[in-house]
Amino acid sequence: MSIESRTHDAVGWDEPGNKILLVDQLSSQDYCDAQTTCQELCSSANSSLEACRNEIEQGVEPEENTSRLKQLERNRDRKETLMSNLDSFRRCFGHVFATSGYKIADRSCSLDWGLVEVKKDRVRLNLVPDLSTAHILRFLMAPGDPVIEVDEMKLNDLVFVFGCESDVRMGQGRNLAEKGDSGAFVINFCGALVGMVVGGNPKVGSTYVTPIEEVFQDIKAQTGFTVTLPQHQEE
């Protein structure tokens, strides 16, 4: 996710012509990487298709290659559809409505949150990802279940972090995240949101987490808004 300042005619809460922060997701680099990957996949699919056609023209195993040709054509079509979907994807995620800046809360917790007013066509539920790689047997939620509850973080809780860089990790405060995971949700065994990753110390393997209640309380103090999680998917 990337944030850049652009001139935007804001409606309602801001004056037209003021500069606001627009949020892109995918980030510019991730988008370029995805484009490159799709182009390579399309090129490879077309090369395989062309090679198969040449073998058919040369009379090499015509029946087998004719069947293989249909499979390669379907594969090429899937790759081109993926490329087309990426080209038409609207990267603008929303705009920054409010932010705390970096500061320390009353309980010595680090606060560094931002509220993004998300475009309606990008609103989705927070879903539990595939946990199979984490070998989690006692987790009470299944992949695809929505994260809709908020709970208090307790000392020595066994929790999960769904990080951008580290994927899914489980633990009690050590080695839960990597550089680039700041802002990641911390979920307890009941599937409730309990905290947010704010940093870490790679030398000792520690991960620093701010209780989500501290974040929500500060948001209300700064903006007057009460934060809730999405409860259902809009049709």
C-alpha positions in Angstrom: 0.0 0.0 0.0 1.3 3.4 -0.9 0.3 6.9 0.1 0.8 10.0 -2.0 -0.4 13.6 -1.9 -2.6 14.7 -4.8 -4.9 17.7 -5.4 -8.4 16.4 -4.9 -11.8 18.2 -4.9 -13.0 16.9 -1.6 -16.7 16.9 -0.9 -18.4 17.6 2.4 -15.7 17.3 5.0 -13.0 19.3 3.2 -12.8 22.4 1.0 -12.4 21.9 -2.8 -8.9 22.2 -4.1 -7.2 21.3 -0.8 -4.5 18.6 -1.0 -5.4 15.4 0.7 -3.6 12.0 1.0 -4.9 9.4 -1.4 -4.1 5.7 -0.6 -3.2 3.3 -3.4 -3.4 -0.5 -3.0 -1.6 -2.3 -4.6 1.4 0.0 -4.1 3.1 1.3 -7.2 6.0 -1.2 -6.8 3.7 -4.2 -6.2 1.5 -3.2 -9.1 4.6 -3.0 -11.4 5.8 -6.4 -10.1 2.4 -7.9 -10.7 2.3 -6.6 -14.3 5.8 -8.0 -15.0 4.8 -11.4 -13.6 1.6 -11.4 -15.7 3.5 -10.4 -18.8 6.0 -13.2 -18.3 3.1 -15.7 -17.7 1.4 -14.6 -20.9 4.6 -14.8 -22.9 5.4 -18.3 -21.6 1.9 -19.5 -22.4 2.1 -18.1 -25.9 5.5 -19.7 -26.5 4.2 -23.1 -25.3 1.2 -22.7 -27.6 3.3 -21.8 -30.6 5.7 -24.7 -30.0 2.8 -27.1 -29.8 1.3 -25.8 -33.1 4.6 -26.2 -34.8 4.8 -29.8 -33.7 1.3 -30.5 -35.0 2.3 -28.9 -38.4 5.4 -31.2 -38.5 3.2 -34.2 -37.8 4.8 -34.9 -34.4 2.3 -37.0 -32.3 -0.7 -35.2 -33.8 -3.4 -36.7 -31.6 -1.6 -36.1 -28.3 -0.5 -32.6 -29.3 -4.0 -31.7 -30.5 -5.4 -32.6 -27.1 -2.5 -30.7 -25.5 -3.1 -27.7 -27.7 -6.6 -27.2 -26.3 -5.2 -27.3 -22.7 -2.6 -24.7 -23.7 -5.2 -22.5 -25.3 -7.3 -22.5 -22.1 -4.1 -21.8 -20.1 -3.3 -18.9 -22.4 -6.8 -17.5 -22.1 -6.7 -17.6 -18.3 -3.4 -15.7 -18.3 -4.7 -13.1 -20.6 -7.8 -12.7 -18.5 -5.6 -12.2 -15.4 -3.6 -9.5 -17.3 -6.8 -7.8 -18.4 -8.2 -7.8 -14.9 -5.0 -6.3 -13.6 -4.9 -3.6 -16.3 -8.5 -2.5 -15.4 -8.0 -2.8 -11.6 -8.7 0.5 -9.8 -5.7 1.0 -7.4 -7.1 4.0 -5.5 -8.2 2.6 -2.2 -9.4 5.8 -0.5 -8.1 8.8 1.2 -6.6 9.5 4.7 -9.3 11.0 6.9 -7.4 11.3 10.2 -4.1 10.2 11.7 -2.6 10.1 15.2 1.0 10.8 14.2 3.5 8.8 16.3 2.9 9.2 20.0 2.8 7.4 23.3 -0.5 6.6 25.0 -1.2 6.8 28.7 -0.3 3.1 29.3 3.0 3.7 27.5 1.7 2.1 24.3 2.9 3.3 20.9 0.2 4.9 18.8 0.6 5.4 15.0 -2.8 4.9 13.4 -4.5 6.3 10.3 -8.1 6.3 9.3 -8.8 5.8 5.6 -12.1 6.6 4.0 -12.3 3.6 1.7 -14.0 3.8 -1.6 -17.3 1.8 -1.6 -16.3 -0.6 -4.3 -13.2 -1.6 -2.3 -14.9 -2.3 1.0 -14.5 -5.9 2.1 -14.6 -8.0 5.2 -11.4 -8.8 7.2 -11.2 -12.6 6.5 -9.1 -15.2 8.2 -6.4 -16.4 5.6 -5.4 -20.0 4.8 -3.8 -21.3 8.0 -2.5 -24.6 6.7 1.1 -23.5 6.5 1.1 -22.5 10.2 0.1 -26.0 11.4 -2.6 -24.5 13.6 -4.8 -27.2 15.0 -6.7 -25.4 17.9 -7.7 -22.3 16.1 -11.4 -21.8 16.4 -12.0 -20.1 13.0 -11.7 -21.5 9.5 -10.1 -19.8 6.5 -12.6 -17.3 5.0 -14.3 -16.6 8.3 -14.8 -12.8 9.0 -13.0 -11.1 11.9 -15.9 -9.2 13.4 -15.2 -9.2 17.2 -12.9 -7.1 19.4 -11.5 -8.3 22.7 -9.0 -7.3 25.4 -5.4 -8.5 25.0 -4.3 -10.5 28.0 -0.7 -11.1 29.2 0.8 -14.3 27.8 -2.1 -14.7 25.3 -1.3 -17.0 22.5 -2.1 -15.0 19.4 -1.8 -14.9 15.6 -0.4 -12.1 13.4 -1.4 -11.9 9.8 1.5 -9.9 8.4 2.2 -8.5 4.9 5.7 -9.9 5.0 5.6 -12.7 7.5 2.3 -14.3 6.5 0.7 -16.1 9.4 2.6 -16.5 12.7 1.6 -17.8 16.1 3.2 -17.0 19.5 3.4 -14.9 22.6 5.2 -11.8 21.6 8.4 -13.2 20.1 9.2 -13.6 16.4 5.6 -12.7 15.4 6.4 -10.2 12.7 9.0 -9.0 10.2 10.0 -5.5 8.9 7.0 -4.4 6.8 4.3 -5.9 9.1 3.5 -2.8 11.1 -0.2 -2.3 11.2 -0.9 -6.0 11.0 -3.9 -7.4 13.0 -3.2 -9.5 16.1 -6.0 -12.1 16.6 -6.6 -14.3 19.6 -7.7 -18.0 19.6 -11.3 -17.0 19.6 -10.8 -15.1 16.4 -11.2 -11.6 18.0 -9.1 -8.6 17.1 -6.9 -7.8 20.2 -4.0 -5.7 18.9 -2.0 -4.1 16.2 1.7 -4.6 15.4 3.7 -1.3 15.8 7.3 -2.5 15.7 9.9 -4.9 16.9 13.4 -5.6 17.9 15.0 -8.1 15.4 18.1 -8.5 17.6 16.1 -10.2 20.3 13.2 -11.4 18.3 10.6 -9.2 20.1 7.4 -7.9 18.5 5.7 -4.8 19.9 1.9 -4.8 19.9 -0.5 -2.0 21.0 -3.8 -3.3 22.4 -6.5 -2.5 19.9 -8.6 -0.9 22.7 -5.9 1.8 23.1 -6.1 2.5 19.3 -9.9 2.7 19.3 -10.0 5.0 22.4 -7.5 7.4 20.9 -9.4 7.4 17.6 -12.6 8.4 19.5 -10.7 11.0 21.5 -9.2 12.6 18.3 -12.2 12.3 16.0 -15.3 11.6 18.1 -16.0 8.4 16.1 -16.5 5.0 17.6 -14.7 2.3 15.6 -16.5 -1.0 14.6 -15.4 -3.8 12.3 -17.4 -4.6 9.2 -20.1 -7.1 10.1 -21.3 -8.4 6.7 -20.4 -8.3 3.1 -22.4 -5.9 1.0 -24.3 -7.5 -1.9 
